[in-house]
Amino acid sequence: MSRRAWSRAGALVDGLATSPKRHAYSLSWRFAMHLTGCALIAVAVAAMLWNDFGPGPLDVMIGAIRDLSGLPLTYAVWATTGSLLLVAWALGRRPGFGNLVTIVTVGPLMQLALARLAQLDAPDPIAAKVAVHVVATALIGLGAGMNVFANLGAGTSELLTSATAQKVRRREPHVRMAFELTWLGLGALLGGPLGFGTVIVAVLIGPFVARGYRTVDTAYTSAREATLHKIEWARGPATGQIPVITGQLPVTVSAGD
């Protein structure tokens, strides 16, 4: 392949795009999946801010930058994520088209979602606030997993985590947690909003991103095997052969890709 795939599934998708029509179709649904992932992340972060229980560590730092600079939320998000993207690039992870899409779309979508949620009353019971934060963190993990799977360029945090993990030879969830704690410390020093929910996000975000990717990967693989089964079943009578499903995907990629 002409470039390193962001994920095993992404490499599979690239391998299947063997004609202009297939390539166009592949690119269109991957772009749609990436946008969906960005929307999930934006809505989830907005829900955390609305819940007023403490945003995620990176959003603590964004909040601090927003308060110190007086920038609107969208511009504060752009400034922070753009800076992290440049750091990831310097560490050897070249940004993809999806990275630019993420930076451009997440900030405005987050601000729009927060404006809508502000019309509702946030829950008061602690248990309800914890539940909102856990669900929102899971949605961020799923959205990030969709971005990685779409293979158009992982999210900014995922890109930075992947670049750093490769440099230091550590597992990505561990590196992600180290970054989350770093954002938390810097945000606190700069006067960003803190809360118990911030700890929830810092602890769960790494595992949830990994689980989100596995969920999307498993769903895609299952759907593709079901489609292959139908194709082989339909072709069987025409060729006089009994349909055989091997369960093997047409492209084999190592787990490290």
C-alpha positions as CSV (number, residue, x, y, z in Angstrom):
1,M,0.0,0.0,0.0
2,S,1.1,3.5,-0.7
3,R,0.8,4.7,2.8
4,R,0.7,3.2,6.3
5,A,-2.9,2.5,7.3
6,W,-4.1,4.0,10.6
7,S,-5.7,0.7,11.6
8,R,-5.9,-2.9,10.6
9,A,-9.5,-2.4,9.5
10,G,-8.5,0.7,7.6
11,A,-5.9,-1.2,5.7
12,L,-8.5,-3.8,4.8
13,V,-10.8,-1.1,3.5
14,D,-8.0,0.4,1.4
15,G,-7.2,-3.0,0.0
16,L,-10.8,-3.6,-1.1
17,A,-10.9,-0.3,-3.0
18,T,-9.5,-1.8,-6.2
19,S,-11.5,0.2,-8.7
20,P,-12.5,3.9,-9.1
21,K,-16.1,3.2,-8.2
22,R,-15.2,1.1,-5.2
23,H,-12.7,3.7,-4.1
24,A,-15.3,6.5,-4.3
25,Y,-17.8,4.4,-2.4
26,S,-15.2,3.5,0.2
27,L,-14.2,7.1,0.7
28,S,-17.7,8.4,0.9
29,W,-18.8,6.0,3.7
30,R,-15.5,6.4,5.5
31,F,-16.0,10.2,5.4
32,A,-19.5,9.8,6.8
33,M,-18.2,7.5,9.5
34,H,-15.5,10.0,10.5
35,L,-18.1,12.8,10.6
36,T,-20.3,10.7,12.8
37,G,-17.4,10.0,15.1
38,C,-16.7,13.7,15.4
39,A,-20.3,14.4,16.1
40,L,-20.4,11.8,18.9
41,I,-17.3,13.3,20.5
42,A,-18.6,16.9,20.3
43,V,-22.0,16.0,21.8
44,A,-20.3,13.9,24.5
45,V,-18.0,16.7,25.6
46,A,-20.9,19.2,25.5
47,A,-22.8,16.8,27.8
48,M,-19.9,16.8,30.2
49,L,-19.8,20.6,30.3
50,W,-23.6,20.8,30.7
51,N,-23.5,18.2,33.5
52,D,-21.2,20.6,35.4
53,F,-19.4,17.7,37.1
54,G,-15.9,18.4,35.7
55,P,-15.0,18.0,32.0
56,G,-12.3,15.7,30.7
57,P,-8.6,16.6,31.4
58,L,-8.0,18.1,28.0
59,D,-11.2,20.1,28.3
60,V,-10.0,21.4,31.6
61,M,-7.0,22.8,29.9
62,I,-9.1,24.2,27.0
63,G,-11.4,25.8,29.6
64,A,-8.4,27.4,31.3
65,I,-7.1,28.7,27.9
66,R,-10.6,30.0,27.2
67,D,-10.8,31.9,30.5
68,L,-7.3,33.3,30.2
69,S,-7.6,34.4,26.6
70,G,-11.3,35.3,26.4
71,L,-11.6,33.3,23.3
72,P,-15.0,31.7,22.3
73,L,-15.2,27.9,23.0
74,T,-14.7,27.1,19.3
75,Y,-11.5,29.1,18.9
76,A,-10.1,27.7,22.2
77,V,-10.7,24.2,20.9
78,W,-9.0,25.0,17.5
79,A,-6.0,26.6,19.2
80,T,-5.4,23.7,21.6
81,T,-6.1,20.8,19.2
82,G,-4.1,22.5,16.4
83,S,-1.1,22.8,18.7
84,L,-1.3,19.1,19.7
85,L,-1.6,18.1,16.1
86,L,1.7,19.9,15.3
87,V,3.4,18.1,18.2
88,A,2.2,14.7,16.8
89,W,3.4,15.7,13.4
90,A,6.8,16.5,14.9
91,L,6.9,13.1,16.5
92,G,6.4,11.4,13.1
93,R,2.6,11.1,12.7
94,R,1.7,13.0,9.6
95,P,-1.8,14.4,9.9
96,G,-4.5,13.1,7.5
97,F,-7.5,14.7,5.9
98,G,-9.6,13.5,8.8
99,N,-7.5,15.4,11.3
100,L,-8.3,18.6,9.7
101,V,-12.0,17.6,9.5
102,T,-11.9,16.9,13.2
103,I,-10.4,20.2,14.2
104,V,-12.8,22.2,12.0
105,T,-16.0,20.4,13.0
106,V,-15.7,19.4,16.7
107,G,-15.5,22.9,18.1
108,P,-18.6,24.3,16.3
109,L,-20.6,21.1,16.9
110,M,-19.7,21.2,20.6
111,Q,-20.7,24.8,21.0
112,L,-24.0,24.1,19.2
113,A,-24.8,21.0,21.3
114,L,-23.9,22.9,24.5
115,A,-26.3,25.7,23.5
116,R,-29.1,23.1,23.0
117,L,-28.4,21.2,26.3
118,A,-28.3,24.5,28.2
119,Q,-32.1,24.8,27.6
120,L,-32.5,21.8,29.9
121,D,-31.7,21.4,33.7
122,A,-28.6,19.4,34.5
123,P,-29.3,16.5,36.9
124,D,-28.7,17.2,40.6
125,P,-28.2,13.7,42.2
126,I,-24.5,12.6,42.2
127,A,-25.4,9.1,40.9
128,A,-27.1,10.8,37.8
129,K,-24.1,13.0,37.2
130,V,-21.7,10.0,37.4
131,A,-23.9,8.1,35.0
132,V,-24.0,11.0,32.5
133,H,-20.2,11.3,32.6
134,V,-19.6,7.5,32.2
135,V,-22.0,7.4,29.2
136,A,-20.4,10.5,27.7
137,T,-16.9,9.0,28.1
138,A,-18.1,5.8,26.4
139,L,-19.5,7.9,23.5
140,I,-16.1,9.7,23.1
141,G,-14.5,6.2,23.0
142,L,-16.9,5.1,20.3
143,G,-16.5,8.3,18.3
144,A,-12.7,8.0,18.5
145,G,-12.9,4.3,17.5
146,M,-15.0,5.3,14.4
147,N,-12.4,7.9,13.5
148,V,-9.6,5.4,13.7
149,F,-11.5,2.8,11.8
150,A,-12.4,5.3,9.0
151,N,-8.7,5.6,8.3
152,L,-8.8,9.2,7.3
153,G,-6.7,10.3,10.2
154,A,-7.2,9.6,13.8
155,G,-8.4,12.2,16.3
156,T,-5.8,14.6,17.6
157,S,-5.4,12.9,21.0
158,E,-5.3,9.5,19.3
159,L,-2.7,10.7,16.8
160,L,-0.5,12.2,19.6
161,T,-0.9,9.0,21.7
162,S,0.0,6.7,18.9
163,A,3.0,8.8,17.9
164,T,4.3,8.9,21.5
165,A,3.5,5.2,22.2
166,Q,5.7,4.2,19.3
167,K,8.5,6.5,20.4
168,V,8.5,5.3,24.0
169,R,7.5,1.7,23.2
170,R,4.6,1.6,25.6
171,R,0.9,0.5,25.3
172,E,-1.4,3.2,23.9
173,P,-3.9,3.1,26.8
174,H,-1.1,3.7,29.3
175,V,0.3,6.6,27.2
176,R,-3.2,8.0,26.8
177,M,-3.7,8.0,30.6
178,A,-0.3,9.8,31.1
179,F,-1.4,12.5,28.7
180,E,-4.8,12.9,30.4
181,L,-3.0,13.4,33.7
182,T,-0.7,15.9,32.1
183,W,-3.7,17.9,30.7
184,L,-5.3,17.7,34.1
185,G,-2.2,19.1,35.9
186,L,-1.7,21.9,33.4
187,G,-5.4,22.8,33.4
188,A,-5.5,22.9,37.2
189,L,-2.4,25.2,37.3
190,L,-4.0,27.5,34.8
191,G,-7.2,27.7,36.7
192,G,-9.3,25.4,34.6
193,P,-12.6,23.9,35.8
194,L,-12.1,20.7,37.8
195,G,-14.5,18.2,39.3
196,F,-14.9,14.6,40.2
197,G,-16.1,13.9,36.6
198,T,-12.6,14.9,35.4
199,V,-11.2,11.9,37.3
200,I,-13.8,9.6,35.8
201,V,-12.8,10.7,32.3
202,A,-9.0,10.5,33.0
203,V,-9.4,6.9,34.2
204,L,-11.8,5.6,31.6
205,I,-11.0,7.3,28.4
206,G,-8.0,5.1,27.4
207,P,-9.9,1.8,27.9
208,F,-13.1,3.2,26.3
209,V,-11.2,4.4,23.2
210,A,-9.7,0.9,22.8
211,R,-13.1,-0.7,23.3
212,G,-14.7,1.7,20.9
213,Y,-12.3,0.7,18.1
214,R,-12.8,-3.0,18.8
215,T,-16.6,-2.5,18.7
216,V,-16.5,-0.8,15.3
217,D,-14.0,-3.3,14.0
218,T,-16.1,-6.3,15.2
219,A,-19.3,-4.8,13.7
220,Y,-17.7,-4.2,10.4
221,T,-16.1,-7.7,10.2
222,S,-19.4,-9.4,11.1
223,A,-21.3,-7.3,8.5
224,R,-18.7,-8.1,5.8
225,E,-18.7,-11.8,6.6
226,A,-22.5,-11.9,6.4
227,T,-22.3,-10.1,3.0
228,L,-19.7,-12.6,1.7
229,H,-21.9,-15.4,2.9
230,K,-24.9,-14.1,0.9
231,I,-22.7,-13.6,-2.2
232,E,-21.3,-17.1,-2.0
233,W,-24.8,-18.5,-1.4
234,A,-26.2,-16.7,-4.4
235,R,-23.3,-17.8,-6.7
236,G,-23.4,-21.4,-5.6
237,P,-26.4,-22.6,-7.7
238,A,-25.1,-20.7,-10.8
239,T,-21.7,-22.4,-10.7
240,G,-23.0,-25.8,-9.5
241,Q,-20.9,-25.6,-6.4
242,I,-21.9,-25.8,-2.8
243,P,-21.2,-22.4,-1.2
244,V,-18.3,-22.5,1.2
245,I,-17.6,-19.7,3.7
246,T,-14.1,-19.8,4.9
247,G,-14.4,-17.0,7.3
248,Q,-11.2,-15.5,6.0
249,L,-11.1,-11.9,4.9
250,P,-9.5,-11.1,1.5
251,V,-6.7,-9.0,2.9
252,T,-4.5,-10.0,5.8
253,V,-2.8,-7.3,7.8
254,S,-0.7,-7.6,10.9
255,A,-2.3,-6.4,14.2
256,G,0.4,-3.8,14.5
257,D,-0.8,-1.9,11.4
